[in-house]
Amino acid sequence: MRELISTNKIRKIQQRLLGVDWFSARTFLIFFLAILGGLAFIGFSSSFPDAFAVSAAGQNRKKPPLPPPSNFPGPSNLRITGLTSSTVALAWDPSPDSRSFIYVVRFSGGLNQYLPQTQTSTIWTDRLTLGESYSFLVYAVDSAANQSNNSNTVTVTLPSTPTPFTAPAVNVTDIGVRHISLAWLATGGTPYIRYLVYKDGVLLNQQPTYNLADTFYLLAPATTYTFTIQARDKSNNLSPPSDLAVTTKPSNPNDVTPPTMPANLTAFHYEGDLEMSLSWTPSVDDFDAQSVIRYDVYVNGVLEDILIGKSFLQTVYGEFGTNTVTVIAIDTAGNQSTAATITVII
């Protein structure tokens, strides 16, 4: 019989689920490039390494060097559209090229930002210091690692004293039956802004977050939640708070069929180690997208973790001896799949 999960464990799972990968450069780039065709590496050098091949006669011969990636028309008219003591707003005209690509915003402070082809503006917040000057340029990179021509370079100097610290502007980016996605941004104050996030008056992150967006899961259908976002700057000044009430969608009354069973459940562990990693084939539902299907992971009948839209669990712990691992898929209507179960001996 499966045991109920404790309140403390639910809180830990909820806190872990808050870590959405929003505008994380690495995650976004990998995701985007996987869509474009599985590109494993993007580089910014002007040439590729020489290639070697074996001839039909079995002899090694060196191929002629590959030509450098061809540049294509890039974005233009990069401009500063707004400036505070903690933010730089940028915009540009899109590349006229018809191929699929991403934009790369290059910052003189040593960082890049990766943005989808449809986005032609951004607000920069990273590694800024009062009174310092910074430069930006933008270019595009396609799925074959071809780099476009660079845009013009713009240079800006931040104010030497903080501008007024604004309440965060909060926007709803997605609403589901059991999740709500929000984005926020405060301006002014001292650079390196962090955010305190509350749901119905309860602080969700014990440490202020640098994230400018998040998705809140494990919510009830057709229920109104009030989110409060407050910014804190490097000098520990607090902005005015922003409150936003958001209501989740109702459950689909026609959804009575559970998702498919998580197939190919597999566990990996090192000998003598209680730590396991799990993977399975994502379930399919007749109404819900795979990104919102919930997976409950049990070890020896105890609910150890909850994942949303993911089919890989990096770390879960068993016991020495025989362990029963169970994964159940649940759709937003609450329908539960047949349990996938494996036995793991540690």
KOLROTOR-439603 format. One record per residue (C-alpha): x, y, z. Coordinates in steps of 0.2 Angstrom, whole numbers, padded with zeros to 4 digits, always signed. Example, Ala and Ser with C-alpha at 12.3 -4.5 7.8 and 13.67 -1.06 7.14 Angstrom:
+0062-0022+0039
+0068-0005+0036
***
This chain:
+0000+0000+0000
+0007+0017-0005
+0010+0029+0010
+0004+0047+0010
+0017+0060+0008
+0022+0071+0022
+0018+0090+0023
+0037+0093+0023
+0040+0083+0008
+0026+0091-0002
+0034+0108+0002
+0051+0102-0004
+0043+0096-0020
+0034+0112-0023
+0049+0122-0020
+0059+0111-0032
+0045+0113-0045
+0047+0132-0044
+0064+0131-0053
+0058+0134-0071
+0071+0136-0084
+0066+0153-0090
+0078+0161-0102
+0092+0150-0095
+0104+0152-0109
+0110+0135-0109
+0093+0126-0107
+0085+0137-0120
+0099+0135-0133
+0099+0116-0131
+0080+0116-0133
+0079+0127-0148
+0093+0118-0157
+0085+0101-0154
+0070+0108-0162
+0080+0114-0177
+0088+0097-0180
+0098+0091-0166
+0113+0102-0167
+0125+0097-0154
+0137+0112-0154
+0137+0130-0159
+0153+0139-0161
+0158+0156-0166
+0175+0153-0174
+0177+0157-0193
+0182+0140-0198
+0179+0121-0195
+0193+0108-0191
+0200+0099-0206
+0192+0082-0209
+0200+0065-0213
+0193+0050-0223
+0198+0033-0228
+0199+0031-0247
+0192+0016-0256
+0209+0009-0258
+0210+0009-0239
+0223+0024-0238
+0221+0039-0227
+0220+0055-0236
+0216+0073-0230
+0201+0081-0237
+0201+0099-0243
+0197+0111-0229
+0179+0115-0227
+0174+0133-0231
+0170+0144-0217
+0152+0146-0213
+0144+0159-0224
+0137+0174-0216
+0119+0179-0220
+0109+0195-0217
+0108+0199-0199
+0098+0210-0188
+0100+0229-0189
+0096+0245-0181
+0100+0240-0163
+0095+0253-0152
+0093+0258-0133
+0074+0260-0129
+0075+0262-0111
+0088+0264-0096
+0087+0263-0078
+0100+0260-0064
+0097+0242-0065
+0090+0238-0083
+0095+0242-0101
+0081+0240-0114
+0086+0235-0132
+0077+0233-0148
+0082+0229-0166
+0075+0226-0183
+0074+0208-0188
+0085+0198-0200
+0077+0198-0217
+0083+0180-0220
+0070+0166-0222
+0080+0152-0213
+0076+0147-0195
+0088+0154-0182
+0090+0161-0165
+0096+0178-0160
+0112+0180-0149
+0113+0196-0139
+0132+0199-0135
+0136+0209-0119
+0153+0217-0116
+0153+0211-0098
+0156+0193-0105
+0138+0186-0106
+0127+0181-0121
+0108+0180-0121
+0099+0168-0133
+0082+0173-0139
+0069+0165-0152
+0068+0171-0169
+0051+0180-0166
+0058+0191-0152
+0066+0207-0157
+0068+0216-0140
+0075+0212-0123
+0078+0220-0106
+0096+0216-0100
+0098+0215-0081
+0114+0205-0078
+0131+0211-0072
+0127+0229-0072
+0136+0242-0061
+0131+0260-0057
+0140+0272-0067
+0149+0259-0079
+0148+0259-0098
+0143+0243-0108
+0141+0239-0126
+0129+0227-0135
+0127+0219-0152
+0116+0206-0159
+0118+0193-0172
+0109+0177-0178
+0114+0159-0178
+0106+0145-0189
+0105+0126-0186
+0120+0123-0196
+0130+0135-0185
+0131+0149-0198
+0132+0166-0191
+0124+0181-0198
+0132+0198-0200
+0133+0208-0184
+0121+0222-0180
+0128+0239-0176
+0135+0241-0158
+0127+0252-0145
+0135+0258-0130
+0127+0264-0114
+0132+0271-0097
+0121+0267-0082
+0116+0281-0070
+0129+0284-0056
+0115+0284-0043
+0100+0273-0042
+0084+0278-0051
+0067+0276-0042
+0064+0257-0037
+0047+0252-0046
+0035+0239-0041
+0037+0224-0052
+0027+0223-0067
+0019+0206-0067
+0011+0197-0082
+0002+0180-0084
+0011+0170-0098
+0001+0154-0096
-0014+0147-0087
-0018+0128-0086
-0030+0117-0076
-0016+0114-0062
-0003+0127-0066
+0000+0146-0068
+0015+0154-0077
+0020+0172-0073
+0034+0184-0078
+0039+0200-0069
+0052+0214-0069
+0056+0228-0057
+0067+0243-0063
+0078+0255-0054
+0086+0253-0037
+0104+0246-0036
+0109+0232-0049
+0107+0214-0045
+0089+0214-0042
+0081+0198-0033
+0063+0194-0030
+0052+0187-0016
+0037+0177-0022
+0022+0174-0012
+0006+0164-0016
-0009+0168-0005
+0003+0177+0007
+0015+0162+0009
+0033+0165+0004
+0037+0152-0009
+0056+0155-0010
+0066+0156+0006
+0080+0164-0004
+0076+0178-0016
+0077+0173-0034
+0085+0181-0049
+0073+0173-0060
+0061+0184-0070
+0048+0171-0072
+0041+0155-0065
+0028+0142-0067
+0018+0136-0051
+0012+0119-0052
+0001+0107-0041
-0013+0119-0041
-0032+0115-0040
-0043+0117-0055
-0055+0133-0056
-0047+0141-0041
-0041+0159-0038
-0023+0162-0032
-0016+0178-0027
+0003+0180-0031
+0013+0194-0023
+0030+0199-0031
+0042+0211-0022
+0059+0215-0028
+0075+0218-0017
+0091+0226-0023
+0109+0224-0019
+0108+0237-0005
+0093+0227+0002
+0080+0240-0002
+0063+0233-0005
+0052+0239-0020
+0033+0241-0017
+0024+0224-0019
+0014+0219-0034
-0002+0208-0032
-0010+0198-0045
-0025+0187-0043
-0026+0173-0056
-0039+0159-0058
-0034+0141-0065
-0045+0133-0079
-0058+0121-0074
-0055+0102-0077
-0062+0095-0093
-0078+0086-0089
-0075+0075-0105
-0058+0069-0099
-0062+0052-0092
-0047+0042-0100
-0031+0040-0090
-0014+0043-0099
-0005+0029-0105
+0007+0019-0093
+0025+0026-0092
+0034+0014-0103
+0052+0007-0102
+0054+0012-0084
+0073+0010-0081
+0084+0013-0065
+0102+0016-0064
+0113+0016-0049
+0131+0013-0044
+0135-0003-0034
+0134+0000-0015
+0126+0017-0018
+0108+0020-0012
+0106+0034-0025
+0096+0030-0041
+0092+0039-0057
+0076+0034-0066
+0070+0037-0084
+0054+0031-0094
+0045+0035-0110
+0033+0049-0108
+0015+0045-0107
+0002+0051-0119
-0015+0058-0115
-0031+0061-0126
-0033+0079-0120
-0017+0085-0111
-0001+0089-0118
+0014+0079-0112
+0021+0095-0104
+0008+0095-0091
+0006+0077-0087
+0011+0073-0069
+0022+0059-0063
+0021+0052-0045
+0037+0042-0041
+0036+0029-0027
+0050+0019-0019
+0044+0005-0009
+0026+0012-0008
+0032+0029-0002
+0029+0044-0013
+0047+0051-0015
+0045+0064-0029
+0033+0073-0041
+0038+0078-0059
+0028+0088-0071
+0031+0085-0090
+0047+0076-0087
+0052+0058-0089
+0069+0058-0081
+0073+0059-0062
+0091+0063-0058
+0091+0057-0040
+0080+0046-0029
+0085+0035-0015
+0082+0017-0011
+0087+0005+0003
+0100-0009+0003
+0091-0025-0003
+0076-0026-0015
+0067-0010-0020
+0051-0008-0029
+0050+0008-0040
+0033+0014-0046
+0029+0028-0058
+0011+0033-0061
+0005+0046-0074
-0009+0058-0069
-0018+0070-0081
-0025+0087-0076
-0042+0079-0074
-0035+0067-0061
-0036+0051-0071
-0021+0040-0066
-0012+0028-0078
-0008+0010-0075
+0007+0009-0063
+0024+0006-0071
+0034-0005-0059
+0052-0012-0058
+0062-0020-0045
+0079-0013-0041
+0092-0023-0030
+0105-0012-0021
***
